[in-house]
Amino acid sequence: MQGRDHRLNPILESESSRKASAKLAERSFQPAWWCSSPHSQTIFAYFFRPFAHLPFHRKRLETLDGDFIDLDFLPGDPEQPLVLVVHGLEGSSRASYIQSFLGELQKTGRPICAMNFRGCSGEMNRLPITYHSGKTEDLDFVVNYLHQALGQKKIDLVGFSIGGNLILKWLGDQGHAARNKIRKSLAVSVPYDLVKSVLVMDRGFNRQVYTRKLLWSLKDKAVIKAKTFPDLFNLKRVMRTKTFYEFDSLITAPLNGFKDAMDYWTRSSCLYSLKDICIETGLLHSEDDPFYPGHLFPFDAVKQSDYLVPLWTRKGGHLGFINGSLPWKQNLWLEKTMVDFLCS
């Protein structure tokens, strides 16, 4: 069964999971010998995942609240379902994992749309609010636009990391209504419970490397936003933050109407919406994901669902899944596995 090691947990061998995965090509993941640890998988993939810059056509959607969302399109066969792709924290349609996946997906002839969160397309959004892990209203706006523009045709949804959290939360919130617009969905390396994910990210190596890197980018955007809204927050305090708890307490939660960081994480986590998903949905995750370790994976939700398909690996890191004989001869296991799932 593709992307899974069924020895890890008996829940992954549920009848529904076996049936849903039976159509998939046999391809268990083996990390490259030169890139076998979770951190090397995660870091190497970030810097050295092979991709070609794709010739996107951009369309700007004006939102009802006076802001905008930028969508990047690649043409394809209009008879095939369009694939809507959502990036992760501080990513964009230009992120290497997005470009690499879309390069492989493009070979199937599928039309493609890559959504950029507010403030992530290369231009800061107009309003004080920011994008965040649970901002499903923006995804809903984009899905409705595409559904209408395509003549009511169904769409495939793909999300990476917090983009995966976003699509899963939206699918659960929509329940059966999602069937009118969505054919299939796939979420990769998702932090299903944001409270637990932040606890992992704000400690030790993760805090010193991943959290620091992501906060650098978030702080750069805070500087830009402070120039437009100088009284919105205390920029000096924001620049001193070293954890997601501190940053989300000062920026994400208050700017987006949450009581505090805990309220934001709890209300935005897709974990509580998984039981209501009614679309075939692949959950591709590595046991050694440093952002959300495998023991936190939502086993109970998978067991109780007829729609959630666990695509499980022992190794792969976070958005990593790097294999191949040499660094310059990678096999694109992640990209091919994702395409197989969507086309099965």
Secondary structure as a PSIPRED ss2 file (coil, helix, strand):
# PSIPRED VFORMAT (PSIPRED V4.0)

   1 M C   1.000  0.000  0.000
   2 Q C   1.000  0.000  0.000
   3 G C   1.000  0.000  0.000
   4 R C   1.000  0.000  0.000
   5 D C   1.000  0.000  0.000
   6 H C   1.000  0.000  0.000
   7 R C   1.000  0.000  0.000
   8 L C   1.000  0.000  0.000
   9 N C   1.000  0.000  0.000
  10 P H   0.000  1.000  0.000
  11 I H   0.000  1.000  0.000
  12 L H   0.000  1.000  0.000
  13 E H   0.000  1.000  0.000
  14 S C   1.000  0.000  0.000
  15 E H   0.000  1.000  0.000
  16 S H   0.000  1.000  0.000
  17 S H   0.000  1.000  0.000
  18 R H   0.000  1.000  0.000
  19 K H   0.000  1.000  0.000
  20 A H   0.000  1.000  0.000
  21 S H   0.000  1.000  0.000
  22 A C   1.000  0.000  0.000
  23 K C   1.000  0.000  0.000
  24 L C   1.000  0.000  0.000
  25 A C   1.000  0.000  0.000
  26 E C   1.000  0.000  0.000
  27 R C   1.000  0.000  0.000
  28 S C   1.000  0.000  0.000
  29 F C   1.000  0.000  0.000
  30 Q C   1.000  0.000  0.000
  31 P C   1.000  0.000  0.000
  32 A C   1.000  0.000  0.000
  33 W C   1.000  0.000  0.000
  34 W C   1.000  0.000  0.000
  35 C C   1.000  0.000  0.000
  36 S C   1.000  0.000  0.000
  37 S C   1.000  0.000  0.000
  38 P H   0.000  1.000  0.000
  39 H H   0.000  1.000  0.000
  40 S H   0.000  1.000  0.000
  41 Q H   0.000  1.000  0.000
  42 T H   0.000  1.000  0.000
  43 I H   0.000  1.000  0.000
  44 F H   0.000  1.000  0.000
  45 A H   0.000  1.000  0.000
  46 Y H   0.000  1.000  0.000
  47 F H   0.000  1.000  0.000
  48 F H   0.000  1.000  0.000
  49 R C   1.000  0.000  0.000
  50 P C   1.000  0.000  0.000
  51 F C   1.000  0.000  0.000
  52 A C   1.000  0.000  0.000
  53 H C   1.000  0.000  0.000
  54 L C   1.000  0.000  0.000
  55 P C   1.000  0.000  0.000
  56 F C   1.000  0.000  0.000
  57 H E   0.000  0.000  1.000
  58 R E   0.000  0.000  1.000
  59 K E   0.000  0.000  1.000
  60 R E   0.000  0.000  1.000
  61 L E   0.000  0.000  1.000
  62 E E   0.000  0.000  1.000
  63 T C   1.000  0.000  0.000
  64 L C   1.000  0.000  0.000
  65 D C   1.000  0.000  0.000
  66 G C   1.000  0.000  0.000
  67 D C   1.000  0.000  0.000
  68 F E   0.000  0.000  1.000
  69 I E   0.000  0.000  1.000
  70 D E   0.000  0.000  1.000
  71 L E   0.000  0.000  1.000
  72 D E   0.000  0.000  1.000
  73 F E   0.000  0.000  1.000
  74 L E   0.000  0.000  1.000
  75 P C   1.000  0.000  0.000
  76 G C   1.000  0.000  0.000
  77 D C   1.000  0.000  0.000
  78 P C   1.000  0.000  0.000
  79 E C   1.000  0.000  0.000
  80 Q C   1.000  0.000  0.000
  81 P C   1.000  0.000  0.000
  82 L E   0.000  0.000  1.000
  83 V E   0.000  0.000  1.000
  84 L E   0.000  0.000  1.000
  85 V E   0.000  0.000  1.000
  86 V E   0.000  0.000  1.000
  87 H C   1.000  0.000  0.000
  88 G C   1.000  0.000  0.000
  89 L C   1.000  0.000  0.000
  90 E C   1.000  0.000  0.000
  91 G C   1.000  0.000  0.000
  92 S C   1.000  0.000  0.000
  93 S C   1.000  0.000  0.000
  94 R C   1.000  0.000  0.000
  95 A C   1.000  0.000  0.000
  96 S H   0.000  1.000  0.000
  97 Y H   0.000  1.000  0.000
  98 I H   0.000  1.000  0.000
  99 Q H   0.000  1.000  0.000
 100 S H   0.000  1.000  0.000
 101 F H   0.000  1.000  0.000
 102 L H   0.000  1.000  0.000
 103 G H   0.000  1.000  0.000
 104 E H   0.000  1.000  0.000
 105 L H   0.000  1.000  0.000
 106 Q H   0.000  1.000  0.000
 107 K C   1.000  0.000  0.000
 108 T C   1.000  0.000  0.000
 109 G C   1.000  0.000  0.000
 110 R C   1.000  0.000  0.000
 111 P C   1.000  0.000  0.000
 112 I E   0.000  0.000  1.000
 113 C E   0.000  0.000  1.000
 114 A E   0.000  0.000  1.000
 115 M E   0.000  0.000  1.000
 116 N C   1.000  0.000  0.000
 117 F C   1.000  0.000  0.000
 118 R C   1.000  0.000  0.000
 119 G C   1.000  0.000  0.000
 120 C C   1.000  0.000  0.000
 121 S C   1.000  0.000  0.000
 122 G C   1.000  0.000  0.000
 123 E C   1.000  0.000  0.000
 124 M C   1.000  0.000  0.000
 125 N C   1.000  0.000  0.000
 126 R C   1.000  0.000  0.000
 127 L C   1.000  0.000  0.000
 128 P C   1.000  0.000  0.000
 129 I C   1.000  0.000  0.000
 130 T C   1.000  0.000  0.000
 131 Y C   1.000  0.000  0.000
 132 H C   1.000  0.000  0.000
 133 S C   1.000  0.000  0.000
 134 G C   1.000  0.000  0.000
 135 K C   1.000  0.000  0.000
 136 T H   0.000  1.000  0.000
 137 E H   0.000  1.000  0.000
 138 D H   0.000  1.000  0.000
 139 L H   0.000  1.000  0.000
 140 D H   0.000  1.000  0.000
 141 F H   0.000  1.000  0.000
 142 V H   0.000  1.000  0.000
 143 V H   0.000  1.000  0.000
 144 N H   0.000  1.000  0.000
 145 Y H   0.000  1.000  0.000
 146 L H   0.000  1.000  0.000
 147 H H   0.000  1.000  0.000
 148 Q H   0.000  1.000  0.000
 149 A H   0.000  1.000  0.000
 150 L C   1.000  0.000  0.000
 151 G C   1.000  0.000  0.000
 152 Q C   1.000  0.000  0.000
 153 K C   1.000  0.000  0.000
 154 K C   1.000  0.000  0.000
 155 I E   0.000  0.000  1.000
 156 D E   0.000  0.000  1.000
 157 L E   0.000  0.000  1.000
 158 V E   0.000  0.000  1.000
 159 G E   0.000  0.000  1.000
 160 F E   0.000  0.000  1.000
 161 S C   1.000  0.000  0.000
 162 I H   0.000  1.000  0.000
 163 G H   0.000  1.000  0.000
 164 G H   0.000  1.000  0.000
 165 N H   0.000  1.000  0.000
 166 L H   0.000  1.000  0.000
 167 I H   0.000  1.000  0.000
 168 L H   0.000  1.000  0.000
 169 K H   0.000  1.000  0.000
 170 W H   0.000  1.000  0.000
 171 L H   0.000  1.000  0.000
 172 G H   0.000  1.000  0.000
 173 D H   0.000  1.000  0.000
 174 Q H   0.000  1.000  0.000
 175 G H   0.000  1.000  0.000
 176 H H   0.000  1.000  0.000
 177 A H   0.000  1.000  0.000
 178 A H   0.000  1.000  0.000
 179 R H   0.000  1.000  0.000
 180 N H   0.000  1.000  0.000
 181 K C   1.000  0.000  0.000
 182 I E   0.000  0.000  1.000
 183 R E   0.000  0.000  1.000
 184 K E   0.000  0.000  1.000
 185 S E   0.000  0.000  1.000
 186 L E   0.000  0.000  1.000
 187 A E   0.000  0.000  1.000
 188 V E   0.000  0.000  1.000
 189 S C   1.000  0.000  0.000
 190 V C   1.000  0.000  0.000
 191 P C   1.000  0.000  0.000
 192 Y C   1.000  0.000  0.000
 193 D C   1.000  0.000  0.000
 194 L H   0.000  1.000  0.000
 195 V H   0.000  1.000  0.000
 196 K H   0.000  1.000  0.000
 197 S H   0.000  1.000  0.000
 198 V H   0.000  1.000  0.000
 199 L H   0.000  1.000  0.000
 200 V H   0.000  1.000  0.000
 201 M H   0.000  1.000  0.000
 202 D C   1.000  0.000  0.000
 203 R C   1.000  0.000  0.000
 204 G H   0.000  1.000  0.000
 205 F H   0.000  1.000  0.000
 206 N H   0.000  1.000  0.000
 207 R H   0.000  1.000  0.000
 208 Q H   0.000  1.000  0.000
 209 V H   0.000  1.000  0.000
 210 Y H   0.000  1.000  0.000
 211 T H   0.000  1.000  0.000
 212 R H   0.000  1.000  0.000
 213 K H   0.000  1.000  0.000
 214 L H   0.000  1.000  0.000
 215 L H   0.000  1.000  0.000
 216 W H   0.000  1.000  0.000
 217 S H   0.000  1.000  0.000
 218 L H   0.000  1.000  0.000
 219 K H   0.000  1.000  0.000
 220 D H   0.000  1.000  0.000
 221 K H   0.000  1.000  0.000
 222 A H   0.000  1.000  0.000
 223 V H   0.000  1.000  0.000
 224 I H   0.000  1.000  0.000
 225 K H   0.000  1.000  0.000
 226 A H   0.000  1.000  0.000
 227 K H   0.000  1.000  0.000
 228 T H   0.000  1.000  0.000
 229 F C   1.000  0.000  0.000
 230 P C   1.000  0.000  0.000
 231 D C   1.000  0.000  0.000
 232 L C   1.000  0.000  0.000
 233 F C   1.000  0.000  0.000
 234 N C   1.000  0.000  0.000
 235 L H   0.000  1.000  0.000
 236 K H   0.000  1.000  0.000
 237 R H   0.000  1.000  0.000
 238 V H   0.000  1.000  0.000
 239 M H   0.000  1.000  0.000
 240 R C   1.000  0.000  0.000
 241 T C   1.000  0.000  0.000
 242 K C   1.000  0.000  0.000
 243 T C   1.000  0.000  0.000
 244 F H   0.000  1.000  0.000
 245 Y H   0.000  1.000  0.000
 246 E H   0.000  1.000  0.000
 247 F H   0.000  1.000  0.000
 248 D H   0.000  1.000  0.000
 249 S H   0.000  1.000  0.000
 250 L H   0.000  1.000  0.000
 251 I H   0.000  1.000  0.000
 252 T H   0.000  1.000  0.000
 253 A H   0.000  1.000  0.000
 254 P H   0.000  1.000  0.000
 255 L H   0.000  1.000  0.000
 256 N C   1.000  0.000  0.000
 257 G C   1.000  0.000  0.000
 258 F C   1.000  0.000  0.000
 259 K C   1.000  0.000  0.000
 260 D C   1.000  0.000  0.000
 261 A H   0.000  1.000  0.000
 262 M H   0.000  1.000  0.000
 263 D H   0.000  1.000  0.000
 264 Y H   0.000  1.000  0.000
 265 W H   0.000  1.000  0.000
 266 T H   0.000  1.000  0.000
 267 R H   0.000  1.000  0.000
 268 S H   0.000  1.000  0.000
 269 S C   1.000  0.000  0.000
 270 C H   0.000  1.000  0.000
 271 L H   0.000  1.000  0.000
 272 Y H   0.000  1.000  0.000
 273 S H   0.000  1.000  0.000
 274 L H   0.000  1.000  0.000
 275 K H   0.000  1.000  0.000
 276 D H   0.000  1.000  0.000
 277 I C   1.000  0.000  0.000
 278 C C   1.000  0.000  0.000
 279 I C   1.000  0.000  0.000
 280 E C   1.000  0.000  0.000
 281 T E   0.000  0.000  1.000
 282 G E   0.000  0.000  1.000
 283 L E   0.000  0.000  1.000
 284 L E   0.000  0.000  1.000
 285 H E   0.000  0.000  1.000
 286 S E   0.000  0.000  1.000
 287 E C   1.000  0.000  0.000
 288 D C   1.000  0.000  0.000
 289 D C   1.000  0.000  0.000
 290 P C   1.000  0.000  0.000
 291 F C   1.000  0.000  0.000
 292 Y C   1.000  0.000  0.000
 293 P C   1.000  0.000  0.000
 294 G H   0.000  1.000  0.000
 295 H H   0.000  1.000  0.000
 296 L H   0.000  1.000  0.000
 297 F C   1.000  0.000  0.000
 298 P C   1.000  0.000  0.000
 299 F H   0.000  1.000  0.000
 300 D H   0.000  1.000  0.000
 301 A H   0.000  1.000  0.000
 302 V H   0.000  1.000  0.000
 303 K H   0.000  1.000  0.000
 304 Q H   0.000  1.000  0.000
 305 S C   1.000  0.000  0.000
 306 D C   1.000  0.000  0.000
 307 Y C   1.000  0.000  0.000
 308 L E   0.000  0.000  1.000
 309 V E   0.000  0.000  1.000
 310 P E   0.000  0.000  1.000
 311 L E   0.000  0.000  1.000
 312 W E   0.000  0.000  1.000
 313 T E   0.000  0.000  1.000
 314 R C   1.000  0.000  0.000
 315 K C   1.000  0.000  0.000
 316 G C   1.000  0.000  0.000
 317 G C   1.000  0.000  0.000
 318 H C   1.000  0.000  0.000
 319 L C   1.000  0.000  0.000
 320 G C   1.000  0.000  0.000
 321 F C   1.000  0.000  0.000
 322 I C   1.000  0.000  0.000
 323 N C   1.000  0.000  0.000
 324 G E   0.000  0.000  1.000
 325 S E   0.000  0.000  1.000
 326 L E   0.000  0.000  1.000
 327 P C   1.000  0.000  0.000
 328 W C   1.000  0.000  0.000
 329 K E   0.000  0.000  1.000
 330 Q E   0.000  0.000  1.000
 331 N C   1.000  0.000  0.000
 332 L C   1.000  0.000  0.000
 333 W H   0.000  1.000  0.000
 334 L H   0.000  1.000  0.000
 335 E H   0.000  1.000  0.000
 336 K H   0.000  1.000  0.000
 337 T H   0.000  1.000  0.000
 338 M H   0.000  1.000  0.000
 339 V H   0.000  1.000  0.000
 340 D H   0.000  1.000  0.000
 341 F H   0.000  1.000  0.000
 342 L H   0.000  1.000  0.000
 343 C H   0.000  1.000  0.000
 344 S C   1.000  0.000  0.000
